[in-house]
């Protein structure tokens, strides 16, 4: 199934629910890069296909060099960018003081992360680990990395995590849910496992390929927002033109 067809199906689903194009606020996030801190960017509000009441609960976050993400309005955000890719984290707790520190990988509660890993830099190792787990049609690219980098095959286990429930949207897009207290796609992120599941989507981009990995863990009362956040990233990816 092509990305354009996926977007069309998502649009039809929202139309059936009475959703119309609405705009949500743009939130710029400070970030860190190889050359130092980067200020929060400025941008226009984001058009999304959701109902007006739900739109009041969401905003569109992005940082310099990072992929943007629809997330809960009023949360904190921070980003990282380097030669291997970028990471944007949105959390209900202040996180700017954790930028570029070891505390980045200690997000025990709710959070939303979107990470982009470049397949033609050192990011190829993370790309290959995810491909080995959930994209069997692209196994050859993993084998090229293993051979070209003399990497141990054991570093790239083939087959899905036991704790993951997978829903494929083609051979380059897979939505997932990682079970509570389980290792899975959801824990390849800054979110630690706890007693709540983690939802998200993994998307391969371009011929290299690159990888987009979204992880979403919301408070129980916000669970209904998770599919909207995931679908918006899928829609943005389908409309996005490669910049590298």
N, C-alpha and C positions, 0 to 999 in steps of 0.2 A: 504494500500500500504506500503510495507516495505521500510526501509531507503535505502537499497541497490538498490531497483528498482528506487527510487527517484534519486539517484546519477547517475544511468544508463541513465535515461531520460534526466537529465541535461547535461550529457556528449554528448548525441546524438544531443541535441539542439545546443550546442556549435560547434560540429563537422560540422553540417549543415551550420553554419555561417562561416566556415573556420578557426575556432579557433584551435590552437595547444598548447601543453604544453609549457609554458614559465615560466621564473622565475622573481619574483619581489623582491626588497630589503627587508631584515629583519630590523625592527626598534625596539630596546629595549626601554622600558619606565620605568622611575623611579616610585616607588610606596610607599605606606605607609601600614603598617600592625600593628597588636596588639603589636609587639615588636619593632616598630620604622620604620624609613625610610629604603627602600630596593633599592639597585642600579639597574640600567637598565641591564637586562640580555643580553647576546650575543647569536646569533644564525645564522643559515644559511639562505640563500635566500629561498623563498617559491615558489614551483611549483603550477601554477594555469592554468586553462583551459580558456584562453581568447585570443583575438588576440593581436599581438605584439604591435600595436599602442596604444591600450587601456592600456596594461600592463605598459606603460611608465607613466601613470597617477596614478598608485596605488603602495602601499607598504603593507607589512604585519607587524602589530604592536602587541606587547604583553608585559606584565609586569610580574614580579615574582608572581606566584600564580594565574594569571588571564588567561582567555581564550583569544586566539589571534583573530584578526579580520583584514580582508582586508579593507583598507581605503585609502583616498586620499593621494598621496605622498606629502611630504613637510609640513604636519600638525604637531601640537604639541600633546603630549600624556601624560597621567598620570594614575596610577592605585591605587586601594585600595583592601586590602585582609583581611578577618577576618573569624571568625568561622561560620558566617552565609552565606558566599560566597565571591564573588569578583566582582569588577567593573573596567572596562577599558574605559577611555574616550579619544577620539581623536577629536581635534578641530583646526580650522584655527587660533585661538587666543591662546596666551600663557596661560597655565592652571596649570603649576607646582606650582605656588604660592598659588593656591586654594586648594592644597592637604590638606586633613584633616581639612578644614575650612568650615564655613557655606556657603561660596560663591560657593561651589561645586554645589549647586542646582540652580544656576542662570546662565544657558546657554541659552541665548535668541536667538542666531542665529544658524548657521549651527553647526552640531556636529554628531558624531557617538559614540554610547555607546553599549558595550556588557556586560551584567551582568549575573552572575551565582549565583543562590540562592539554597542552600542546603536544601532539604526537611526533613532531620532528625536533624536539628538544629533550631535556632530561625528563620532561613530563611524559615521555613515551612509556616509562615504566608503569606509571599509574594507569595510563590508557590501556596498556596491555593486560594489567591485572583485572581490570573490569571487563575487557573483551573476553578474556579467558573464562570469566564467570558466567556471562550472560549473552554474549554475541557469538555463537558458534559459527555463523556464516563468515566471520572475519578472523577465524583462527590463524590463517596464514600470516597475518600481520604480527601476531604474537610470536609465531615461530621465527619470523625474520628478526625480531628483537632478541630473542633467545640466542639465535645463531650469530647475529652481528655484534652483540655485546658480550658474548661468551657467558651469558647469564644462566644460572642453574634452572633447569626446568621446574624444579620444586618451588621456585619463587612465584610461579604463575599457575596455581591450581585450576584445572579445567572443570567446569560444572558449577551449578548454582550453590549458593550458601543454603544450608539446611533451614536457616531461620527466615528465608526470604520467600514471599509469595510474588510471583512475576506475572505481569500482563503485557504481552507484546503488542506493539502498534506498528509492526513492520520489523525488518531485520536490523534496523538502526535505532529504534526507540523501544525502550522497555520501562513500563511503570512498575514500581515495586512497593512492597511493605515489608519491613524488617520487624520481626516479632520482638516483644519485650525481652530484655536480658539475653539477646542473641546477637552474634556477629553476623553482619550482612552488608549489603550496599549502604545501608543507612549509617553504619559505623565507620565507613571510609570517609570520615568527615570530622568536624570539630565537636560533634555531638557524642557524648558517652552513652552507652546503653543504660537504660533504667527500666522502670516498670511500665513504660509507655511505648507503643510501637512508633516506628519512624517510617514516613511515607516519602515517595519521591519518584524521580524519573532519571534514567541514564540515556543520553543521546549522543550518537556518533555524528561528527560533522566533517564534511569534505573528504577528499581522497586520501589524506594522510594516514588515518583519520585523527581528528581531535576529539575530545570528550567533554560534554557538559554533564555534570552530576549535581542534581538538586536533592537536598535532604530537608524534610519538613517534620518538625515535631511541635504540635500546638497544644495549648491547654485544652482539656476535655470540652469545655464550652465553646471552643472555636473549631472543632473538628470539621465542620461543614465547609470551612474555608480551604482546607488542604487540596481537594480536587481542583478548585478554581485556580490556586497558585500553580499547581502542576500543569494544568491545561494552558494557562497563559504563557508559561515558558515554552511549551511545545509550539504554540502559535507564534511566539516571537522568533523561535528558531527557524520555523518554516519561512518566515518573512525576511530573515536576516541575510544579508549579503556578506560573504567572507571578506575580512579586512586584512588578511595576512597573505 
